Amino acid sequence: MANPIIEELEKIGNVVGEYQKSNDERLKAFEKGNDGRAKELDVKLARMDEALDKAQAKIKALEAEEAQKQARIEMLEALSERPKGTAEERNRAEYNVKFNEAFRKGFQDMAANTALKELMQKDVSLATTAGGFALPKDIGMQVEKLILKFSDIVNAVKLIQVGTSDYQELVSYNQGGFSGWVAETGSRSATTTPTLRSQKPTWGELYAYPQVTEWSLQDIQFDVNQWLVENIAEQFAVDLATAVFNGNGSSKPTGMTNSAPTAADDYASPMRAAAVYEYHFVAAESAAQSSPITAWKGDALIGLQYLLRPGYRQNAQFAMNSITQAYVRKLKTTTNEYIWQPSFQAGQPDMLLGKPILTWEDLGNPTTANALPVAYGDFRRAYLMTYRTELMTNIDNGITTPGYIKFYVRRRYGGMVLNNDAVKFLKVSAS
């Protein structure tokens, strides 16, 4: 597309050239005494002066218009580069940038540290009284996703963020008596009031202490986010899964088997304690036995399924470790068909007696006396895991180990038995 300013300049150039020729001719006419021709050329030169004035005025107008367009473009570019979203989202975006800059310097830049603290104070979800710096949301989310990916059981239980370490949940454990039948005009008597249990998680701080060389941090190619994620997520997943199984409640969550399961049925008299689950016995199997499992068959697993009350069966799942999974996969029906149904679709779990199977490596082995090799039920209703803050980090500069910088990453987690009727365990008998 032609530039109008350049076009006008070209016109002016042509007019100027013609003006010079006409002016030279006018001077010669005067010299020769040809006054008539000189006057004609005077008129022509006047018209050309007028044309030049108009062309210059047009160029100035075009230049002003072009400057205005350029100003608009620059303004739009500036607006496009301005952080978008809510104030919280803008604070988080700025925090991510500042955090990565400070991280690469080992948090030794006091100005960067001050900027991070100011940004944390602007964001309630980043604010903390525990000291240190909150990991950016995008890093924290990656860690969360990998924890859930690495640990089936952490993904299966109820996991929530709470605003106080004094958090409690109420669980109703009466059955029946909440309703009744009556005639149209019959009197209505008060129904039974549900009995509530107040469940309060026990808390502890889960931490990791990864270290990295100072040179790596200074390398622009070093992926800070991925390094943090890989060094935190898998170990956190393992430790959380173990805490859900047998955490003793001392500076850690209280696990599902911290109080040993019993054979007492739901609503038996006396009732099981709030943190005690029910187990179903299965006969012990010889560890040396190699051919089809005779003691278990599928009967024990079916019995375990129907030990669970109907209200918990819809979202129920099996959980077992890898050794037990290999053991159960050999179980067959009387027509020699495997009861384990492998999945042939990516992302879909294998099925056992119509229910998904979780891997929980903390459960016991099927040939170990008194072990708990299988859990079955609705884990989201059975157990609650809580966390209090975002993932936090502190710096340990390379003093104890020259050339290395250590990062102390941590988060407060809590956990407790929520509803001890919602999951049942299979227990291997002593003989």
ZADREN-932539 format. One record per residue (C-alpha): chain; x, z, y. Coordinates in steps of 0.1 Angstrom, whole numbers, plus 5000, padded with zeros to 4 digits. Layout:
 unit    x    z    y
    A    X    Z    Y
...
# end
This chain:
 unit    x    z    y
    A 5000 5000 5000
    A 5014 4989 5034
    A 5024 5015 5059
    A 5004 5009 5091
    A 5032 5024 5113
    A 5057 5000 5100
    A 5033 4971 5105
    A 5028 4981 5142
    A 5066 4984 5146
    A 5070 4949 5133
    A 5044 4936 5157
    A 5062 4953 5186
    A 5095 4938 5175
    A 5079 4903 5176
    A 5064 4910 5210
    A 5097 4923 5224
    A 5115 4891 5212
    A 5089 4869 5228
    A 5090 4891 5260
    A 5127 4885 5263
    A 5123 4848 5259
    A 5095 4846 5285
    A 5114 4868 5310
    A 5145 4845 5307
    A 5123 4815 5313
    A 5108 4832 5344
    A 5142 4839 5359
    A 5152 4803 5354
    A 5120 4791 5371
    A 5127 4812 5401
    A 5162 4798 5403
    A 5149 4763 5403
    A 5122 4771 5429
    A 5094 4764 5404
    A 5072 4792 5418
    A 5040 4780 5399
    A 5057 4783 5365
    A 5072 4817 5374
    A 5038 4830 5384
    A 5023 4819 5350
    A 5051 4837 5332
    A 5045 4868 5353
    A 5009 4869 5341
    A 5021 4864 5305
    A 5046 4892 5308
    A 5020 4915 5322
    A 4997 4908 5292
    A 5027 4915 5269
    A 5034 4948 5287
    A 4998 4958 5281
    A 5000 4948 5244
    A 5033 4969 5240
    A 5016 4999 5257
    A 4986 4997 5233
    A 5009 4993 5202
    A 5030 5023 5212
    A 4998 5043 5217
    A 4986 5032 5183
    A 5019 5042 5167
    A 5017 5077 5183
    A 4981 5081 5169
    A 4992 5069 5135
    A 5021 5093 5135
    A 4998 5122 5145
    A 4974 5113 5117
    A 5003 5111 5092
    A 5016 5145 5103
    A 4981 5160 5099
    A 4979 5146 5063
    A 5013 5159 5055
    A 5003 5194 5068
    A 4972 5193 5046
    A 4993 5183 5015
    A 5018 5211 5022
    A 4989 5236 5026
    A 4973 5225 4994
    A 5006 5228 4975
    A 5011 5263 4989
    A 4976 5272 4978
    A 4982 5258 4943
    A 5014 5279 4939
    A 4997 5310 4951
    A 4989 5335 4922
    A 4953 5332 4912
    A 4927 5355 4897
    A 4918 5391 4905
    A 4941 5416 4922
    A 4948 5431 4887
    A 4956 5397 4872
    A 4980 5389 4901
    A 4997 5423 4897
    A 5002 5417 4860
    A 5016 5382 4866
    A 5041 5397 4892
    A 5048 5426 4868
    A 5057 5401 4840
    A 5082 5383 4862
    A 5098 5415 4876
    A 5099 5431 4841
    A 5118 5401 4826
    A 5143 5401 4855
    A 5149 5439 4851
    A 5151 5436 4813
    A 5179 5410 4815
    A 5198 5434 4837
    A 5193 5463 4814
    A 5171 5480 4839
    A 5202 5488 4860
    A 5189 5473 4892
    A 5173 5501 4911
    A 5155 5478 4934
    A 5139 5461 4904
    A 5130 5494 4889
    A 5113 5505 4921
    A 5093 5473 4923
    A 5082 5478 4886
    A 5070 5513 4893
    A 5051 5502 4924
    A 5033 5475 4904
    A 5025 5500 4876
    A 5009 5523 4902
    A 4986 5494 4913
    A 4974 5488 4877
    A 4955 5516 4860
    A 4962 5502 4825
    A 4999 5502 4832
    A 5001 5535 4849
    A 5016 5564 4829
    A 5029 5599 4833
    A 5051 5596 4803
    A 5080 5578 4822
    A 5095 5545 4814
    A 5080 5511 4819
    A 5050 5495 4803
    A 5057 5463 4783
    A 5040 5433 4799
    A 5005 5425 4785
    A 5016 5392 4769
    A 5044 5410 4750
    A 5021 5439 4740
    A 4994 5414 4728
    A 5020 5396 4706
    A 5031 5430 4691
    A 4994 5439 4685
    A 4987 5406 4667
    A 5018 5409 4645
    A 5010 5445 4636
    A 4976 5434 4624
    A 4991 5404 4606
    A 5017 5425 4588
    A 4993 5453 4579
    A 4960 5445 4562
    A 4949 5482 4564
    A 4956 5487 4601
    A 4936 5455 4607
    A 4908 5469 4585
    A 4903 5504 4600
    A 4886 5511 4634
    A 4913 5508 4661
    A 4905 5517 4697
    A 4923 5526 4729
    A 4911 5560 4744
    A 4915 5575 4778
    A 4924 5610 4767
    A 4942 5627 4738
    A 4912 5650 4736
    A 4890 5622 4723
    A 4865 5631 4696
    A 4838 5612 4675
    A 4806 5627 4661
    A 4796 5617 4626
    A 4762 5624 4611
    A 4764 5634 4574
    A 4729 5645 4564
    A 4709 5621 4542
    A 4670 5621 4542
    A 4646 5642 4561
    A 4649 5622 4594
    A 4615 5606 4589
    A 4581 5611 4572
    A 4547 5596 4564
    A 4516 5605 4582
    A 4480 5593 4585
    A 4467 5576 4617
    A 4454 5608 4632
    A 4474 5632 4611
    A 4496 5659 4627
    A 4533 5651 4631
    A 4557 5678 4620
    A 4593 5679 4633
    A 4617 5660 4611
    A 4651 5672 4601
    A 4678 5672 4628
    A 4710 5653 4617
    A 4740 5675 4611
    A 4770 5663 4631
    A 4807 5666 4624
    A 4831 5665 4653
    A 4861 5645 4643
    A 4893 5647 4664
    A 4924 5626 4657
    A 4958 5642 4655
    A 4985 5625 4676
    A 5021 5615 4675
    A 5045 5591 4691
    A 5056 5561 4671
    A 5089 5546 4683
    A 5115 5519 4677
    A 5150 5518 4690
    A 5163 5482 4689
    A 5196 5473 4705
    A 5210 5441 4719
    A 5243 5429 4733
    A 5247 5427 4771
    A 5259 5391 4767
    A 5227 5382 4749
    A 5206 5396 4777
    A 5226 5376 4802
    A 5221 5343 4782
    A 5193 5323 4798
    A 5184 5309 4763
    A 5178 5344 4749
    A 5141 5348 4742
    A 5135 5384 4755
    A 5098 5385 4745
    A 5104 5373 4709
    A 5133 5396 4704
    A 5112 5426 4714
    A 5082 5415 4693
    A 5102 5409 4662
    A 5120 5443 4665
    A 5089 5463 4670
    A 5059 5448 4653
    A 5069 5448 4616
    A 5082 5484 4616
    A 5053 5497 4635
    A 5029 5480 4610
    A 5047 5496 4580
    A 5047 5531 4596
    A 5011 5529 4607
    A 4999 5518 4573
    A 5017 5548 4557
    A 5002 5571 4583
    A 4967 5559 4574
    A 4974 5566 4538
    A 4991 5601 4538
    A 5000 5611 4574
    A 5001 5649 4575
    A 4988 5654 4610
    A 5020 5669 4622
    A 5031 5648 4652
    A 5014 5618 4635
    A 4979 5607 4624
    A 4961 5625 4596
    A 4959 5601 4566
    A 4931 5594 4542
    A 4948 5612 4513
    A 4964 5641 4532
    A 4935 5661 4518
    A 4935 5652 4481
    A 4904 5632 4470
    A 4881 5650 4445
    A 4855 5640 4420
    A 4827 5656 4440
    A 4799 5632 4448
    A 4785 5625 4482
    A 4761 5653 4493
    A 4770 5674 4463
    A 4766 5712 4468
    A 4790 5724 4481
    A 4798 5693 4502
    A 4833 5679 4503
    A 4853 5688 4533
    A 4852 5663 4562
    A 4886 5648 4554
    A 4882 5646 4516
    A 4872 5614 4499
    A 4858 5609 4464
    A 4877 5593 4435
    A 4866 5576 4403
    A 4887 5582 4371
    A 4903 5554 4351
    A 4921 5559 4319
    A 4959 5558 4320
    A 4977 5526 4308
    A 5011 5524 4292
    A 5036 5510 4315
    A 5052 5492 4286
    A 5020 5474 4276
    A 5024 5437 4283
    A 4993 5420 4270
    A 4957 5420 4284
    A 4949 5453 4299
    A 4927 5472 4275
    A 4921 5505 4293
    A 4908 5491 4326
    A 4890 5459 4317
    A 4867 5454 4347
    A 4845 5484 4340
    A 4865 5508 4362
    A 4864 5485 4392
    A 4826 5480 4387
    A 4821 5517 4385
    A 4841 5522 4417
    A 4820 5496 4435
    A 4787 5513 4425
    A 4801 5548 4434
    A 4799 5536 4470
    A 4764 5540 4485
    A 4745 5508 4494
    A 4748 5513 4532
    A 4786 5509 4530
    A 4788 5479 4505
    A 4780 5450 4529
    A 4815 5451 4546
    A 4833 5467 4517
    A 4868 5455 4506
    A 4893 5463 4478
    A 4928 5475 4487
    A 4958 5478 4464
    A 4995 5473 4464
    A 5013 5443 4451
    A 5020 5458 4417
    A 4984 5467 4411
    A 4973 5433 4423
    A 4995 5416 4397
    A 4980 5440 4371
    A 4944 5434 4381
    A 4948 5396 4382
    A 4952 5398 4344
    A 4918 5414 4339
    A 4894 5391 4320
    A 4857 5391 4311
    A 4846 5391 4274
    A 4845 5353 4277
    A 4882 5353 4286
    A 4877 5344 4323
    A 4897 5361 4350
    A 4876 5384 4373
    A 4900 5377 4402
    A 4890 5347 4422
    A 4920 5331 4441
    A 4913 5315 4474
    A 4919 5277 4477
    A 4912 5276 4514
    A 4939 5286 4540
    A 4930 5318 4559
    A 4904 5329 4533
    A 4912 5360 4512
    A 4912 5362 4474
    A 4880 5377 4460
    A 4875 5404 4433
    A 4840 5410 4420
    A 4828 5392 4451
    A 4848 5412 4476
    A 4880 5405 4496
    A 4913 5421 4486
    A 4936 5438 4511
    A 4973 5445 4505
    A 4982 5482 4511
    A 5016 5489 4497
    A 5013 5527 4501
    A 4987 5529 4473
    A 4999 5540 4439
    A 5007 5520 4408
    A 4982 5515 4379
    A 5004 5530 4352
    A 5013 5562 4371
    A 4995 5593 4361
    A 4973 5608 4389
    A 4981 5579 4412
    A 4955 5563 4435
    A 4960 5526 4429
    A 4928 5512 4443
    A 4906 5520 4474
    A 4873 5504 4479
    A 4848 5506 4508
    A 4841 5499 4545
    A 4874 5509 4560
    A 4862 5505 4596
    A 4836 5532 4591
    A 4859 5553 4570
    A 4889 5558 4593
    A 4897 5558 4630
    A 4930 5550 4646
    A 4935 5555 4683
    A 4962 5548 4709
    A 4965 5563 4743
    A 4988 5541 4764
    A 5003 5506 4766
    A 5036 5501 4748
    A 5063 5518 4769
    A 5101 5513 4770
    A 5131 5531 4784
    A 5168 5520 4786
    A 5199 5535 4771
    A 5228 5518 4787
    A 5259 5507 4767
    A 5277 5540 4769
    A 5276 5554 4733
    A 5281 5518 4719
    A 5300 5497 4745
    A 5287 5462 4749
    A 5252 5471 4736
    A 5220 5482 4754
    A 5194 5501 4735
    A 5157 5500 4742
    A 5135 5530 4733
    A 5100 5515 4727
    A 5071 5538 4719
    A 5034 5543 4719
    A 5012 5574 4712
    A 4989 5569 4682
    A 4963 5591 4667
    A 4943 5590 4635
    A 4917 5608 4614
    A 4892 5605 4586
    A 4860 5593 4602
    A 4834 5591 4574
    A 4846 5602 4540
    A 4816 5586 4522
    A 4826 5551 4533
    A 4856 5546 4510
    A 4862 5556 4473
    A 4894 5557 4454
    A 4903 5549 4418
    A 4925 5576 4402
    A 4946 5572 4371
    A 4940 5601 4347
    A 4969 5623 4337
    A 4970 5611 4301
# end
